[in-house]
Every structure is written in structure tokens, then in C-alpha cells.
Amino acid sequence: MEFRQRLVVACLWTAVAGVMALTLEPALPSTLDQFARLFVVAVALFLAAVYLLDPKGLISGNVFH
């Protein structure tokens, strides 16, 4: 993937994390549902970082070609 494409995907994952963060309550998570939402936010931010930083050419490499 080119940098511009990776930047768009990273922005999309950041938007997903932002929307899910809006559904969280400001207190510490106390139910399984809140922990699952927090986990989704963490995974979305992790994926955004992976697409943006592309460690070791993981995304831009032609692994499946």
C-alpha cells in the first residue's frame, strides 16, 4: 500500500476508536460490556498505529502476491 492509502485507513481506524470512545462512560469500566468497548477502542488505535507507522514493511510489502 502507498502511504496515502495507509493514511486513509489509519484515519478510518482512528474514527472508529473515537466513535467507540464516545459510548464509554467517564468512570472506570465495571461491566463486561464496558470492558469490551474499551478493548475495541484499544484494538482500533493499535490498528491505526500499525497502518500509519508500517513496522518492518508489514503493510506495504507484497506478502500475499
PQR file of N, CA, C, O and H, with PARSE charges and radii, in Angstrom:
ATOM      1  N   MET A   1       0.828  -1.175   0.000 -0.4000 1.5000
ATOM      2  CA  MET A   1       0.000   0.000   0.000 -0.0000 2.0000
ATOM      3  C   MET A   1       0.879   1.247   0.000  0.5500 1.7000
ATOM      4  O   MET A   1       1.956   1.271   0.596 -0.5500 1.4000
ATOM      5  N   GLU A   2       0.406   2.247  -0.662 -0.4000 1.5000
ATOM      6  CA  GLU A   2       1.116   3.520  -0.646 -0.0000 2.0000
ATOM      7  C   GLU A   2       0.824   4.249   0.660  0.5500 1.7000
ATOM      8  O   GLU A   2      -0.111   3.908   1.385 -0.5500 1.4000
ATOM      9  H   GLU A   2      -0.469   2.227  -1.146  0.4000 1.0000
ATOM     10  N   PHE A   3       1.641   5.258   0.943 -0.4000 1.5000
ATOM     11  CA  PHE A   3       1.480   5.992   2.192 -0.0000 2.0000
ATOM     12  C   PHE A   3       0.106   6.666   2.279  0.5500 1.7000
ATOM     13  O   PHE A   3      -0.513   6.681   3.343 -0.5500 1.4000
ATOM     14  H   PHE A   3       2.400   5.535   0.354  0.4000 1.0000
ATOM     15  N   ARG A   4      -0.361   7.212   1.178 -0.4000 1.5000
ATOM     16  CA  ARG A   4      -1.663   7.895   1.184 -0.0000 2.0000
ATOM     17  C   ARG A   4      -2.791   6.922   1.529  0.5500 1.7000
ATOM     18  O   ARG A   4      -3.701   7.268   2.281 -0.5500 1.4000
ATOM     19  H   ARG A   4       0.142   7.199   0.313  0.4000 1.0000
ATOM     20  N   GLN A   5      -2.732   5.720   0.986 -0.4000 1.5000
ATOM     21  CA  GLN A   5      -3.752   4.716   1.290 -0.0000 2.0000
ATOM     22  C   GLN A   5      -3.677   4.293   2.755  0.5500 1.7000
ATOM     23  O   GLN A   5      -4.705   4.139   3.415 -0.5500 1.4000
ATOM     24  H   GLN A   5      -1.992   5.439   0.374  0.4000 1.0000
ATOM     25  N   ARG A   6      -2.469   4.108   3.255 -0.4000 1.5000
ATOM     26  CA  ARG A   6      -2.307   3.739   4.662 -0.0000 2.0000
ATOM     27  C   ARG A   6      -2.785   4.851   5.579  0.5500 1.7000
ATOM     28  O   ARG A   6      -3.332   4.583   6.649 -0.5500 1.4000
ATOM     29  H   ARG A   6      -1.634   4.233   2.719  0.4000 1.0000
ATOM     30  N   LEU A   7      -2.582   6.100   5.168 -0.4000 1.5000
ATOM     31  CA  LEU A   7      -3.039   7.237   5.963 -0.0000 2.0000
ATOM     32  C   LEU A   7      -4.566   7.283   6.031  0.5500 1.7000
ATOM     33  O   LEU A   7      -5.131   7.582   7.083 -0.5500 1.4000
ATOM     34  H   LEU A   7      -2.138   6.317   4.299  0.4000 1.0000
ATOM     35  N   VAL A   8      -5.221   6.996   4.935 -0.4000 1.5000
ATOM     36  CA  VAL A   8      -6.690   6.971   4.919 -0.0000 2.0000
ATOM     37  C   VAL A   8      -7.217   5.862   5.827  0.5500 1.7000
ATOM     38  O   VAL A   8      -8.158   6.079   6.590 -0.5500 1.4000
ATOM     39  H   VAL A   8      -4.762   6.753   4.080  0.4000 1.0000
ATOM     40  N   VAL A   9      -6.617   4.682   5.748 -0.4000 1.5000
ATOM     41  CA  VAL A   9      -7.062   3.564   6.586 -0.0000 2.0000
ATOM     42  C   VAL A   9      -6.799   3.870   8.056  0.5500 1.7000
ATOM     43  O   VAL A   9      -7.626   3.548   8.909 -0.5500 1.4000
ATOM     44  H   VAL A   9      -5.853   4.505   5.128  0.4000 1.0000
ATOM     45  N   ALA A  10      -5.664   4.485   8.364 -0.4000 1.5000
ATOM     46  CA  ALA A  10      -5.363   4.854   9.752 -0.0000 2.0000
ATOM     47  C   ALA A  10      -6.366   5.880  10.271  0.5500 1.7000
ATOM     48  O   ALA A  10      -6.772   5.820  11.432 -0.5500 1.4000
ATOM     49  H   ALA A  10      -4.992   4.746   7.671  0.4000 1.0000
ATOM     50  N   CYS A  11      -6.761   6.810   9.426 -0.4000 1.5000
ATOM     51  CA  CYS A  11      -7.784   7.787   9.834 -0.0000 2.0000
ATOM     52  C   CYS A  11      -9.127   7.114  10.081  0.5500 1.7000
ATOM     53  O   CYS A  11      -9.848   7.482  11.009 -0.5500 1.4000
ATOM     54  H   CYS A  11      -6.432   6.859   8.483  0.4000 1.0000
ATOM     55  N   LEU A  12      -9.464   6.135   9.259 -0.4000 1.5000
ATOM     56  CA  LEU A  12     -10.713   5.398   9.463 -0.0000 2.0000
ATOM     57  C   LEU A  12     -10.694   4.637  10.790  0.5500 1.7000
ATOM     58  O   LEU A  12     -11.686   4.642  11.519 -0.5500 1.4000
ATOM     59  H   LEU A  12      -8.879   5.836   8.505  0.4000 1.0000
ATOM     60  N   TRP A  13      -9.583   3.988  11.106 -0.4000 1.5000
ATOM     61  CA  TRP A  13      -9.492   3.260  12.375 -0.0000 2.0000
ATOM     62  C   TRP A  13      -9.515   4.218  13.564  0.5500 1.7000
ATOM     63  O   TRP A  13     -10.068   3.892  14.614 -0.5500 1.4000
ATOM     64  H   TRP A  13      -8.777   3.983  10.514  0.4000 1.0000
ATOM     65  N   THR A  14      -8.920   5.394  13.401 -0.4000 1.5000
ATOM     66  CA  THR A  14      -8.977   6.400  14.464 -0.0000 2.0000
ATOM     67  C   THR A  14     -10.406   6.890  14.657  0.5500 1.7000
ATOM     68  O   THR A  14     -10.831   7.137  15.786 -0.5500 1.4000
ATOM     69  H   THR A  14      -8.471   5.658  12.547  0.4000 1.0000
ATOM     70  N   ALA A  15     -11.142   7.032  13.571 -0.4000 1.5000
ATOM     71  CA  ALA A  15     -12.550   7.436  13.672 -0.0000 2.0000
ATOM     72  C   ALA A  15     -13.374   6.360  14.374  0.5500 1.7000
ATOM     73  O   ALA A  15     -14.245   6.676  15.185 -0.5500 1.4000
ATOM     74  H   ALA A  15     -10.797   6.832  12.654  0.4000 1.0000
ATOM     75  N   VAL A  16     -13.109   5.109  14.072 -0.4000 1.5000
ATOM     76  CA  VAL A  16     -13.803   4.008  14.757 -0.0000 2.0000
ATOM     77  C   VAL A  16     -13.509   4.064  16.250  0.5500 1.7000
ATOM     78  O   VAL A  16     -14.414   3.900  17.068 -0.5500 1.4000
ATOM     79  H   VAL A  16     -12.401   4.852  13.413  0.4000 1.0000
ATOM     80  N   ALA A  17     -12.257   4.292  16.608 -0.4000 1.5000
ATOM     81  CA  ALA A  17     -11.899   4.392  18.024 -0.0000 2.0000
ATOM     82  C   ALA A  17     -12.592   5.579  18.674  0.5500 1.7000
ATOM     83  O   ALA A  17     -13.032   5.488  19.820 -0.5500 1.4000
ATOM     84  H   ALA A  17     -11.522   4.425  15.943  0.4000 1.0000
ATOM     85  N   GLY A  18     -12.694   6.684  17.959 -0.4000 1.5000
ATOM     86  CA  GLY A  18     -13.359   7.867  18.504 -0.0000 2.0000
ATOM     87  C   GLY A  18     -14.839   7.648  18.740  0.5500 1.7000
ATOM     88  O   GLY A  18     -15.377   8.052  19.770 -0.5500 1.4000
ATOM     89  H   GLY A  18     -12.336   6.758  17.028  0.4000 1.0000
ATOM     90  N   VAL A  19     -15.500   7.003  17.780 -0.4000 1.5000
ATOM     91  CA  VAL A  19     -16.931   6.731  17.937 -0.0000 2.0000
ATOM     92  C   VAL A  19     -17.171   5.772  19.098  0.5500 1.7000
ATOM     93  O   VAL A  19     -18.103   5.957  19.880 -0.5500 1.4000
ATOM     94  H   VAL A  19     -15.063   6.674  16.943  0.4000 1.0000
ATOM     95  N   MET A  20     -16.334   4.756  19.208 -0.4000 1.5000
ATOM     96  CA  MET A  20     -16.497   3.816  20.315 -0.0000 2.0000
ATOM     97  C   MET A  20     -16.160   4.471  21.652  0.5500 1.7000
ATOM     98  O   MET A  20     -16.761   4.136  22.673 -0.5500 1.4000
ATOM     99  H   MET A  20     -15.577   4.605  18.573  0.4000 1.0000
ATOM    100  N   ALA A  21     -15.208   5.399  21.655 -0.4000 1.5000
ATOM    101  CA  ALA A  21     -14.857   6.093  22.895 -0.0000 2.0000
ATOM    102  C   ALA A  21     -16.008   6.979  23.369  0.5500 1.7000
ATOM    103  O   ALA A  21     -16.160   7.209  24.568 -0.5500 1.4000
ATOM    104  H   ALA A  21     -14.720   5.671  20.826  0.4000 1.0000
ATOM    105  N   LEU A  22     -16.811   7.472  22.440 -0.4000 1.5000
ATOM    106  CA  LEU A  22     -17.967   8.279  22.827 -0.0000 2.0000
ATOM    107  C   LEU A  22     -19.013   7.461  23.573  0.5500 1.7000
ATOM    108  O   LEU A  22     -19.798   8.013  24.344 -0.5500 1.4000
ATOM    109  H   LEU A  22     -16.687   7.286  21.465  0.4000 1.0000
ATOM    110  N   THR A  23     -19.031   6.157  23.351 -0.4000 1.5000
ATOM    111  CA  THR A  23     -20.009   5.314  24.022 -0.0000 2.0000
ATOM    112  C   THR A  23     -19.566   4.896  25.414  0.5500 1.7000
ATOM    113  O   THR A  23     -20.356   4.332  26.171 -0.5500 1.4000
ATOM    114  H   THR A  23     -18.394   5.708  22.724  0.4000 1.0000
ATOM    115  N   LEU A  24     -18.311   5.167  25.762 -0.4000 1.5000
ATOM    116  CA  LEU A  24     -17.813   4.803  27.093 -0.0000 2.0000
ATOM    117  C   LEU A  24     -18.272   5.825  28.131  0.5500 1.7000
ATOM    118  O   LEU A  24     -18.438   7.009  27.837 -0.5500 1.4000
ATOM    119  H   LEU A  24     -17.669   5.626  25.147  0.4000 1.0000
ATOM    120  N   GLU A  25     -18.467   5.341  29.330 -0.4000 1.5000
ATOM    121  CA  GLU A  25     -18.799   6.238  30.431 -0.0000 2.0000
ATOM    122  C   GLU A  25     -17.505   6.762  31.038  0.5500 1.7000
ATOM    123  O   GLU A  25     -16.472   6.097  30.949 -0.5500 1.4000
ATOM    124  H   GLU A  25     -18.332   4.379  29.569  0.4000 1.0000
ATOM    125  N   PRO A  26     -17.539   7.944  31.656 -0.5600 1.5000
ATOM    126  CA  PRO A  26     -16.303   8.533  32.167  0.2800 2.0000
ATOM    127  C   PRO A  26     -15.699   7.795  33.364  0.5500 1.7000
ATOM    128  O   PRO A  26     -14.527   8.009  33.675 -0.5500 1.4000
ATOM    129  N   ALA A  27     -16.449   6.949  34.031 -0.4000 1.5000
ATOM    130  CA  ALA A  27     -15.930   6.213  35.190 -0.0000 2.0000
ATOM    131  C   ALA A  27     -15.128   4.997  34.730  0.5500 1.7000
ATOM    132  O   ALA A  27     -15.073   4.688  33.540 -0.5500 1.4000
ATOM    133  H   ALA A  27     -17.401   6.775  33.778  0.4000 1.0000
ATOM    134  N   LEU A  28     -14.521   4.325  35.676 -0.4000 1.5000
ATOM    135  CA  LEU A  28     -13.809   3.098  35.361 -0.0000 2.0000
ATOM    136  C   LEU A  28     -14.798   2.043  34.883  0.5500 1.7000
ATOM    137  O   LEU A  28     -15.918   1.977  35.389 -0.5500 1.4000
ATOM    138  H   LEU A  28     -14.566   4.576  36.643  0.4000 1.0000
ATOM    139  N   PRO A  29     -14.403   1.216  33.918 -0.5600 1.5000
ATOM    140  CA  PRO A  29     -15.321   0.186  33.431  0.2800 2.0000
ATOM    141  C   PRO A  29     -15.650  -0.814  34.537  0.5500 1.7000
ATOM    142  O   PRO A  29     -14.763  -1.281  35.252 -0.5500 1.4000
ATOM    143  N   SER A  30     -16.927  -1.132  34.665 -0.4000 1.5000
ATOM    144  CA  SER A  30     -17.330  -2.051  35.725 -0.0000 2.0000
ATOM    145  C   SER A  30     -18.054  -3.285  35.188  0.5500 1.7000
ATOM    146  O   SER A  30     -18.160  -4.289  35.892 -0.5500 1.4000
ATOM    147  H   SER A  30     -17.648  -0.753  34.084  0.4000 1.0000
ATOM    148  N   THR A  31     -18.546  -3.227  33.972 -0.4000 1.5000
ATOM    149  CA  THR A  31     -19.238  -4.382  33.407 -0.0000 2.0000
ATOM    150  C   THR A  31     -18.449  -4.935  32.236  0.5500 1.7000
ATOM    151  O   THR A  31     -17.541  -4.294  31.707 -0.5500 1.4000
ATOM    152  H   THR A  31     -18.460  -2.411  33.399  0.4000 1.0000
ATOM    153  N   LEU A  32     -18.821  -6.135  31.853 -0.4000 1.5000
ATOM    154  CA  LEU A  32     -18.150  -6.784  30.732 -0.0000 2.0000
ATOM    155  C   LEU A  32     -18.373  -6.010  29.434  0.5500 1.7000
ATOM    156  O   LEU A  32     -17.494  -5.958  28.574 -0.5500 1.4000
ATOM    157  H   LEU A  32     -19.559  -6.655  32.283  0.4000 1.0000
ATOM    158  N   ASP A  33     -19.541  -5.419  29.302 -0.4000 1.5000
ATOM    159  CA  ASP A  33     -19.855  -4.620  28.109 -0.0000 2.0000
ATOM    160  C   ASP A  33     -18.907  -3.424  27.988  0.5500 1.7000
ATOM    161  O   ASP A  33     -18.424  -3.123  26.897 -0.5500 1.4000
ATOM    162  H   ASP A  33     -20.255  -5.462  30.001  0.4000 1.0000
ATOM    163  N   GLN A  34     -18.647  -2.760  29.081 -0.4000 1.5000
ATOM    164  CA  GLN A  34     -17.741  -1.602  29.051 -0.0000 2.0000
ATOM    165  C   GLN A  34     -16.305  -2.034  28.788  0.5500 1.7000
ATOM    166  O   GLN A  34     -15.566  -1.336  28.094 -0.5500 1.4000
ATOM    167  H   GLN A  34     -19.040  -3.006  29.967  0.4000 1.0000
ATOM    168  N   PHE A  35     -15.903  -3.180  29.337 -0.4000 1.5000
ATOM    169  CA  PHE A  35     -14.562  -3.684  29.051 -0.0000 2.0000
ATOM    170  C   PHE A  35     -14.425  -4.049  27.571  0.5500 1.7000
ATOM    171  O   PHE A  35     -13.373  -3.823  26.973 -0.5500 1.4000
ATOM    172  H   PHE A  35     -16.503  -3.747  29.900  0.4000 1.0000
ATOM    173  N   ALA A  36     -15.469  -4.606  26.983 -0.4000 1.5000
ATOM    174  CA  ALA A  36     -15.430  -4.951  25.558 -0.0000 2.0000
ATOM    175  C   ALA A  36     -15.309  -3.692  24.709  0.5500 1.7000
ATOM    176  O   ALA A  36     -14.555  -3.675  23.737 -0.5500 1.4000
ATOM    177  H   ALA A  36     -16.324  -4.790  27.468  0.4000 1.0000
ATOM    178  N   ARG A  37     -16.040  -2.641  25.062 -0.4000 1.5000
ATOM    179  CA  ARG A  37     -15.929  -1.385  24.316 -0.0000 2.0000
ATOM    180  C   ARG A  37     -14.530  -0.791  24.444  0.5500 1.7000
ATOM    181  O   ARG A  37     -13.974  -0.284  23.470 -0.5500 1.4000
ATOM    182  H   ARG A  37     -16.653  -2.655  25.853  0.4000 1.0000
ATOM    183  N   LEU A  38     -13.967  -0.854  25.639 -0.4000 1.5000
ATOM    184  CA  LEU A  38     -12.607  -0.349  25.846 -0.0000 2.0000
ATOM    185  C   LEU A  38     -11.604  -1.161  25.034  0.5500 1.7000
ATOM    186  O   LEU A  38     -10.647  -0.609  24.491 -0.5500 1.4000
ATOM    187  H   LEU A  38     -14.418  -1.266  26.430  0.4000 1.0000
ATOM    188  N   PHE A  39     -11.823  -2.465  24.954 -0.4000 1.5000
ATOM    189  CA  PHE A  39     -10.960  -3.326  24.159 -0.0000 2.0000
ATOM    190  C   PHE A  39     -11.044  -2.961  22.684  0.5500 1.7000
ATOM    191  O   PHE A  39     -10.021  -2.932  22.001 -0.5500 1.4000
ATOM    192  H   PHE A  39     -12.600  -2.913  25.395  0.4000 1.0000
ATOM    193  N   VAL A  40     -12.245  -2.682  22.179 -0.4000 1.5000
ATOM    194  CA  VAL A  40     -12.418  -2.291  20.780 -0.0000 2.0000
ATOM    195  C   VAL A  40     -11.683  -0.982  20.506  0.5500 1.7000
ATOM    196  O   VAL A  40     -11.061  -0.832  19.454 -0.5500 1.4000
ATOM    197  H   VAL A  40     -13.077  -2.706  22.735  0.4000 1.0000
ATOM    198  N   VAL A  41     -11.748  -0.044  21.432 -0.4000 1.5000
ATOM    199  CA  VAL A  41     -11.027   1.225  21.269 -0.0000 2.0000
ATOM    200  C   VAL A  41      -9.525   0.963  21.197  0.5500 1.7000
ATOM    201  O   VAL A  41      -8.836   1.526  20.345 -0.5500 1.4000
ATOM    202  H   VAL A  41     -12.254  -0.166  22.286  0.4000 1.0000
ATOM    203  N   ALA A  42      -9.020   0.117  22.083 -0.4000 1.5000
ATOM    204  CA  ALA A  42      -7.585  -0.182  22.100 -0.0000 2.0000
ATOM    205  C   ALA A  42      -7.145  -0.879  20.812  0.5500 1.7000
ATOM    206  O   ALA A  42      -6.096  -0.553  20.256 -0.5500 1.4000
ATOM    207  H   ALA A  42      -9.579  -0.340  22.774  0.4000 1.0000
ATOM    208  N   VAL A  43      -7.937  -1.830  20.341 -0.4000 1.5000
ATOM    209  CA  VAL A  43      -7.584  -2.546  19.101 -0.0000 2.0000
ATOM    210  C   VAL A  43      -7.632  -1.603  17.901  0.5500 1.7000
ATOM    211  O   VAL A  43      -6.768  -1.667  17.026 -0.5500 1.4000
ATOM    212  H   VAL A  43      -8.789  -2.095  20.792  0.4000 1.0000
ATOM    213  N   ALA A  44      -8.633  -0.730  17.855 -0.4000 1.5000
ATOM    214  CA  ALA A  44      -8.738   0.214  16.737 -0.0000 2.0000
ATOM    215  C   ALA A  44      -7.544   1.175  16.725  0.5500 1.7000
ATOM    216  O   ALA A  44      -6.997   1.475  15.663 -0.5500 1.4000
ATOM    217  H   ALA A  44      -9.335  -0.677  18.566  0.4000 1.0000
ATOM    218  N   LEU A  45      -7.147   1.650  17.890 -0.4000 1.5000
ATOM    219  CA  LEU A  45      -5.971   2.535  17.942 -0.0000 2.0000
ATOM    220  C   LEU A  45      -4.690   1.788  17.573  0.5500 1.7000
ATOM    221  O   LEU A  45      -3.799   2.353  16.938 -0.5500 1.4000
ATOM    222  H   LEU A  45      -7.591   1.406  18.752  0.4000 1.0000
ATOM    223  N   PHE A  46      -4.598   0.518  17.971 -0.4000 1.5000
ATOM    224  CA  PHE A  46      -3.442  -0.294  17.603 -0.0000 2.0000
ATOM    225  C   PHE A  46      -3.375  -0.478  16.079  0.5500 1.7000
ATOM    226  O   PHE A  46      -2.310  -0.342  15.477 -0.5500 1.4000
ATOM    227  H   PHE A  46      -5.321   0.059  18.487  0.4000 1.0000
ATOM    228  N   LEU A  47      -4.519  -0.786  15.468 -0.4000 1.5000
ATOM    229  CA  LEU A  47      -4.538  -0.956  14.015 -0.0000 2.0000
ATOM    230  C   LEU A  47      -4.229   0.350  13.289  0.5500 1.7000
ATOM    231  O   LEU A  47      -3.568   0.342  12.250 -0.5500 1.4000
ATOM    232  H   LEU A  47      -5.384  -0.897  15.957  0.4000 1.0000
ATOM    233  N   ALA A  48      -4.701   1.463  13.826 -0.4000 1.5000
ATOM    234  CA  ALA A  48      -4.370   2.757  13.229 -0.0000 2.0000
ATOM    235  C   ALA A  48      -2.868   3.000  13.281  0.5500 1.7000
ATOM    236  O   ALA A  48      -2.279   3.487  12.316 -0.5500 1.4000
ATOM    237  H   ALA A  48      -5.238   1.469  14.670  0.4000 1.0000
ATOM    238  N   ALA A  49      -2.255   2.665  14.397 -0.4000 1.5000
ATOM    239  CA  ALA A  49      -0.803   2.846  14.524 -0.0000 2.0000
ATOM    240  C   ALA A  49      -0.042   1.925  13.573  0.5500 1.7000
ATOM    241  O   ALA A  49       0.960   2.328  12.983 -0.5500 1.4000
ATOM    242  H   ALA A  49      -2.733   2.269  15.181  0.4000 1.0000
ATOM    243  N   VAL A  50      -0.513   0.702  13.427 -0.4000 1.5000
ATOM    244  CA  VAL A  50       0.157  -0.241  12.524 -0.0000 2.0000
ATOM    245  C   VAL A  50       0.082   0.252  11.085  0.5500 1.7000
ATOM    246  O   VAL A  50       1.078   0.219  10.364 -0.5500 1.4000
ATOM    247  H   VAL A  50      -1.327   0.374  13.906  0.4000 1.0000
ATOM    248  N   TYR A  51      -1.089   0.707  10.667 -0.4000 1.5000
ATOM    249  CA  TYR A  51      -1.218   1.201   9.292 -0.0000 2.0000
ATOM    250  C   TYR A  51      -0.429   2.486   9.081  0.5500 1.7000
ATOM    251  O   TYR A  51       0.141   2.693   8.011 -0.5500 1.4000
ATOM    252  H   TYR A  51      -1.899   0.734  11.253  0.4000 1.0000
ATOM    253  N   LEU A  52      -0.392   3.344  10.084 -0.4000 1.5000
ATOM    254  CA  LEU A  52       0.306   4.612   9.921 -0.0000 2.0000
ATOM    255  C   LEU A  52       1.821   4.433   9.943  0.5500 1.7000
ATOM    256  O   LEU A  52       2.520   5.018   9.116 -0.5500 1.4000
ATOM    257  H   LEU A  52      -0.856   3.175  10.954  0.4000 1.0000
ATOM    258  N   LEU A  53       2.332   3.645  10.865 -0.4000 1.5000
ATOM    259  CA  LEU A  53       3.776   3.500  11.035 -0.0000 2.0000
ATOM    260  C   LEU A  53       4.374   2.397  10.164  0.5500 1.7000
ATOM    261  O   LEU A  53       5.553   2.459   9.815 -0.5500 1.4000
ATOM    262  H   LEU A  53       1.764   3.170  11.537  0.4000 1.0000
ATOM    263  N   ASP A  54       3.580   1.392   9.810 -0.4000 1.5000
ATOM    264  CA  ASP A  54       4.009   0.276   8.962 -0.0000 2.0000
ATOM    265  C   ASP A  54       5.319  -0.342   9.449  0.5500 1.7000
ATOM    266  O   ASP A  54       6.342  -0.235   8.773 -0.5500 1.4000
ATOM    267  H   ASP A  54       2.622   1.342  10.093  0.4000 1.0000
ATOM    268  N   PRO A  55       5.295  -0.990  10.619 -0.5600 1.5000
ATOM    269  CA  PRO A  55       6.529  -1.567  11.152  0.2800 2.0000
ATOM    270  C   PRO A  55       7.046  -2.712  10.285  0.5500 1.7000
ATOM    271  O   PRO A  55       6.300  -3.621   9.920 -0.5500 1.4000
ATOM    272  N   LYS A  56       8.309  -2.651   9.970 -0.4000 1.5000
ATOM    273  CA  LYS A  56       9.017  -3.676   9.196 -0.0000 2.0000
ATOM    274  C   LYS A  56       8.381  -3.954   7.843  0.5500 1.7000
ATOM    275  O   LYS A  56       8.502  -5.062   7.319 -0.5500 1.4000
ATOM    276  H   LYS A  56       8.916  -1.913  10.267  0.4000 1.0000
ATOM    277  N   GLY A  57       7.702  -2.958   7.269 -0.4000 1.5000
ATOM    278  CA  GLY A  57       7.106  -3.126   5.950 -0.0000 2.0000
ATOM    279  C   GLY A  57       5.974  -4.141   5.923  0.5500 1.7000
ATOM    280  O   GLY A  57       5.703  -4.745   4.886 -0.5500 1.4000
ATOM    281  H   GLY A  57       7.604  -2.058   7.695  0.4000 1.0000
ATOM    282  N   LEU A  58       5.320  -4.328   7.045 -0.4000 1.5000
ATOM    283  CA  LEU A  58       4.264  -5.327   7.170 -0.0000 2.0000
ATOM    284  C   LEU A  58       3.105  -5.053   6.223  0.5500 1.7000
ATOM    285  O   LEU A  58       2.586  -5.980   5.601 -0.5500 1.4000
ATOM    286  H   LEU A  58       5.539  -3.837   7.888  0.4000 1.0000
ATOM    287  N   ILE A  59       2.691  -3.798   6.103 -0.4000 1.5000
ATOM    288  CA  ILE A  59       1.543  -3.447   5.277 -0.0000 2.0000
ATOM    289  C   ILE A  59       1.949  -3.180   3.831  0.5500 1.7000
ATOM    290  O   ILE A  59       1.256  -3.604   2.906 -0.5500 1.4000
ATOM    291  H   ILE A  59       3.112  -3.044   6.608  0.4000 1.0000
ATOM    292  N   SER A  60       3.053  -2.488   3.630 -0.4000 1.5000
ATOM    293  CA  SER A  60       3.442  -2.111   2.273 -0.0000 2.0000
ATOM    294  C   SER A  60       4.108  -3.233   1.500  0.5500 1.7000
ATOM    295  O   SER A  60       4.240  -3.146   0.279 -0.5500 1.4000
ATOM    296  H   SER A  60       3.616  -2.144   4.382  0.4000 1.0000
ATOM    297  N   GLY A  61       4.528  -4.278   2.180 -0.4000 1.5000
ATOM    298  CA  GLY A  61       5.150  -5.400   1.488 -0.0000 2.0000
ATOM    299  C   GLY A  61       4.140  -6.219   0.728  0.5500 1.7000
ATOM    300  O   GLY A  61       2.948  -6.190   1.035 -0.5500 1.4000
ATOM    301  H   GLY A  61       4.421  -4.349   3.172  0.4000 1.0000
ATOM    302  N   ASN A  62       4.606  -6.948  -0.260 -0.4000 1.5000
ATOM    303  CA  ASN A  62       3.729  -7.789  -1.073 -0.0000 2.0000
ATOM    304  C   ASN A  62       3.742  -9.205  -0.504  0.5500 1.7000
ATOM    305  O   ASN A  62       4.249 -10.133  -1.134 -0.5500 1.4000
ATOM    306  H   ASN A  62       5.574  -6.972  -0.510  0.4000 1.0000
ATOM    307  N   VAL A  63       3.188  -9.356   0.676 -0.4000 1.5000
ATOM    308  CA  VAL A  63       3.217 -10.637   1.357 -0.0000 2.0000
ATOM    309  C   VAL A  63       2.348 -11.663   0.642  0.5500 1.7000
ATOM    310  O   VAL A  63       2.730 -12.829   0.535 -0.5500 1.4000
ATOM    311  H   VAL A  63       2.776  -8.602   1.188  0.4000 1.0000
ATOM    312  N   PHE A  64       1.197 -11.248   0.156 -0.4000 1.5000
ATOM    313  CA  PHE A  64       0.251 -12.185  -0.435 -0.0000 2.0000
ATOM    314  C   PHE A  64       0.314 -12.241  -1.964  0.5500 1.7000
ATOM    315  O   PHE A  64      -0.532 -12.882  -2.587 -0.5500 1.4000
ATOM    316  H   PHE A  64       0.887 -10.301   0.243  0.4000 1.0000
ATOM    317  N   HIS A  65       1.267 -11.607  -2.556 -0.4000 1.5000
ATOM    318  CA  HIS A  65       1.365 -11.632  -4.023 -0.0000 2.0000
ATOM    319  C   HIS A  65       2.361 -12.650  -4.494  0.5500 1.7000
ATOM    320  O   HIS A  65       2.566 -12.801  -5.698 -0.5500 1.4000
ATOM    321  H   HIS A  65       1.955 -11.086  -2.050  0.4000 1.0000
TER
END
